[in-house]
Amino acid sequence: MRRWDSLVEGYTRECEARGLATVTVAMRRRELDRCGNWLKRRRPKVNLEQLDSELLIRYLQQRGTFRAKATMAAVVSELKSMGEYLVAQGMWTKNPMRWIRGPKMDPRMCLPRRIDKVHMKQIWEAAEKRGPRLRETTLCLLAVLYGTGLRRGELERLNLADWDRDNGVLKVDGQKTGQERKLPVGAGVWRCIEAYLPVRQNRLEAAGRLEEAAFMIDRFGKRMRSDSISRAVSICAKAAGTPFVSLHQFRHSCAADLLENGATMPEVKSVLGHATIQTTMRYIHVSGEERAKAMQKHPINDFLKADAETAERAVI
């Protein structure tokens, strides 16, 4: 098992060469290191070439204690991918993980939570009350997240050159899906972006970093990282006293609100950058009030209304 670490290193380099996001590669590395440490503690010592599915199932059973199905599905997927790499390297003749299935997932049971419209308004109001140096930056973050449905990593990687001011279009890289897309923004998002850009320029001049290409920058004039983006939004949510889980809630809210306001499923798919329409369908969310309005349109209401009028005339 002493070679496990070097093999994991080679596997992560291959993932990076394939263009996987840095966060994804780091997550896979942590999971494989955890598996390797578990295998190294086994007695008698495990021979990597003779590692079988029985031992890997024992690891998954222990790893799955008090873990969500989604977590274990990701673990199984990562180990399968590592197994295919070991086969390609000639370490294994076949992948013992190939026939191990993860927990059955129902996508309808793991819908991301959207942000209630009242809470969304409160978060925006809290952002408007921030100091003059932070106000425009935070409003731009919220506008891009909610107005375009960008993923956190996509926003982090966004460069100033990706903003087409004249046409009001953001160019988003395709690092996750392999397909670059161009997103036209609404008038409100356009104004928030343009109000932020002078603040960005002043910050870069003060930091002496005019060569910085990043679209969103921190107070030091450097590219704003994912944790800083999350922290800025969390501060607003906390100040507003609203429940907040993750930035992905803005993406779900964007998709759900577009659908509720008449956008078609293919249009929302194009905005979010999904590879398949099935992924977009996970973002369908209809509130109880809207379900009640929908049920009022059922034809049975007309039938019963006609029966009620006929019965009323018969009584008269």
N, C-alpha and C positions, 0 to 999 in steps of 0.2 A: 504493500500500500504506500510505500515511500514515493512511488512515481505518480500517485494521484494528483499531488499539487502541481507538478509540471504539466500533466495532461489537462488539468483545469485551466492552467495559464494559457495553454495552446488553444483550448476551446474558446476562451473569452476573446483571445486575439482574432479568432475566426469570426466570432459574433460582431466584433468591432469592424472587421473588414467587410462584413455584409451590410453595414450601415445601421445596425440596431442602435437605438438611443442609449446614451450613457447610463441613464437610470435603469434601463432594462438589463444591460450587461452587468451592472453592479448587483442587481437583484438576483440574477442567475448565479453570479459568482458566490454570493452569500449562501445561497441554497446548496450549491455543490460543496462548498467548504463545510457546511453543517453535516451533509451526508458523509463526506470524507472523514470528519472527526468521529462520527458515530461508528463507521467501519473500522477505524484504527483502534477503537477501544474493544473490539470483539476479541474474545479468546475461545479457542485458539486463533492465531492470527489469520486474517483473510488473505487469500491469494487473489489478486485482482483479476488474473486470467480465468480463474475458476468461479468468479462471482456469479451466483445464480439468482433466479427470480424469487426463490423462497426467502433468501436473506433480505432482498430488497423489499419484499412484502412486509417482513417484520419491521423494517425501518419505517415504511409508510404507515404501518399501524401505530407505531410509537409517535411518529411525527404528527399523525392526525388527531391525537388526543386533544380535545377541547378546541379544535380548529374548524373553521367554516369549510363548507364544501368547495367554495370558490378557491380558497387557499390551497386545498389538497389537489384540486384539478390542475392548478398552476404547478405544484410540486411534481406531479406525475408527468406533466408535459415537459418540464425542464429536465427531468431525469431521462425521459425518452430521447430527447434531443442530444443529451450527453452520450447516451448509449450508441446512437447512430454515429457520433463522432468517433467513439472508440472502435466501432466496427471499421470505419473508414481508415483509421490509423493502424489497423491490423491487430489491435489489442484483443478484440473479441471476434469470434467467427460469426456470431449472431447476437442480436440485441435482446437480452432477457426482459427488457422493459417493454418491448414492442407489443406484447399481448396483454399487458396489465392495463386495465381501464381505470380511469379516475371516477369519482362519484358522478352520478347522473345529475346533470344540471338542467333546471327549468329556467330559461331566461326570464319568464314572467315573474319569478320569485325573487329576482335580484335587480329590480329596477332602481336606478339611482334616484335619490330624493330630489325633487325640484324645490325651488325657493318660492314660498308663498308670495303673492303680489304685494301684500301689506308689508311683509318682511323685506322684500326687495326694495320697496320705497324707503323704508327706514334705514337700510344699509346705504343707499345713495345719499340720504339726508345727513348721515353721519360722516360720509366722505366729504361732503360740501363744507362741513364744519372744521375740517383739519386745517393746519397752519398753511400759510401762503406757499411754502415750498413743497408741501406734500399734497395739497388739494388737487392741483391739476394732474399730478402723476397718478393719484389714486382714482380720480374720475376717469382717466384714460384707461387704466387697468380694467375697471368695471365695465366701461363702454365696450371695449374689445372682447372681453370674456362673455358678456351677456349678449352683445349685439352681433357677434359673429360665431359664437360657440367654439372658439379655439380651445384646443387642449393646452394644459399648462406648459408642456414642453415646447409646443409650437409657438406659444407667446414668448417663451424664453429665447428661442432661437431666431426670432424675428429680427431682421435688420432694417435700418432706416431706408435702405434702397428698395425694400419690399413694399414701401408705401408709395402708391401712385396718387398724388394729391389731385391732379387735374381730373382724373376719372373716378376718384374715390374708391380705389381698389387696393386690397391687401393681397400680396402674393405669399402663400403659405407653402412651406416645404412639404415634401411627401416622405419624410423619414420614416414615419410609422406605417403608412399604407403603400409607399412606393409611387404615389401619384401626386404631383404638385397641383394645387388648385388656386384660383383667383377669386377672392370674395369681394363683391361690391358692398360697401357699407352704407347705412342710412345717414341722413343729414345730421342727426344728433350725434352719432358716433364720429362723423367727419369733424364736427365742431370740437368735440372732446380731444381728438387727436391733434388738431391744429392748435388748440390752446395749450397742449402739453409740449409741443415742439420748441417754442421759445424757452420754456423752463429747462428743457433738455440741453439746449445750446448754451445757456448761461452756466449750467452745472458743469458741462464739459470744459468751458473756458476757465472756470474757477479751478478745476482739477488739472488743467493742462493736458487734457486727453482728447483733443479735437479729432484725432484719427479714429476714435471709437466708432465701430459700425453698428453696434447694437441699437435696436429700437427703444427698448425699455432699459434705463440705466438707474443705478442706485445713487446714493448721495456722494459716493466717491468717484462717480463718472465711469464705473465699470458695468458690464452687462448684469442686469438684475437676474439673479438665480431663482430657481423654482421655490426654494424655501422662503426667500424674501417676498416673492409675489404672494404666496399663501399667507405670510405674516401680515402684509399690508391689508389684505382683505379681511383677515381674522380680526384685526384691530377695529376695523369699521363695524363688523358684525357684533363684536363685544360691546363697543360703545353704543350701538343701537339696541342692545339687549335682545338680539334675535338669535335663534338656534342656527348653527352653521357647522357643517360636517367637512366639506371639501370643496375645492374649486370646481370639481366636476358637476356640482349642483348648478352652476351657471350654464354649463353646456347642456344639461338636461332641460333646464328652464327655457333656454333659447329654442331647443327643438320642440318642446311641448307647446310653447306659446306660438311658434310659427304654425304648427299644425292646427291649433285651436282657432287661429285667425285666418285660416283658409289656404295655407300653403299645402301643396301636394307632397306625398311621400318622396317621390323622386327629387323634388326641389330641396327638401330637407336633407336627403341623402347627399346631394351635391354640396350643400353648405357645410355639413359636418365632415365630409371627406370619407364616408364609409365605403368599404369595398363592395358590400352587398346590401341589398334592401332589408334583409332579415335583421341586420344589426340596427338599422334605423327604427325598426318596429319596436325595439326594446324601449324606445323613448316616448312611445305613445302613453300619455297619461291624461285621463279625463276625470275631472273633479266630480264630487257627488252632486253639486248644483247643476253641472252641465249634463250629467246623466239624467237628472230629473227633467230637465228641459227636453232632452232627446226623447224620453219616454212619453212626453206630452204629444209628440208627433206620431205616435203609433196609430194605425188605422182603426184599432179597436175602440178608440175614444170616439170616433165619428159614429161607429155602429151603436155604441151604448147611448150616445147622445140622441140618436134617432129613435132608439127604443124608448128612452125616457120621455121624449116629446110625444110619441104615440100613446104611451100609457097615460100621460097627463091629459091628452085630449079625450081619451076614453072615460076618464073619471069625470070630466066636465060634462 
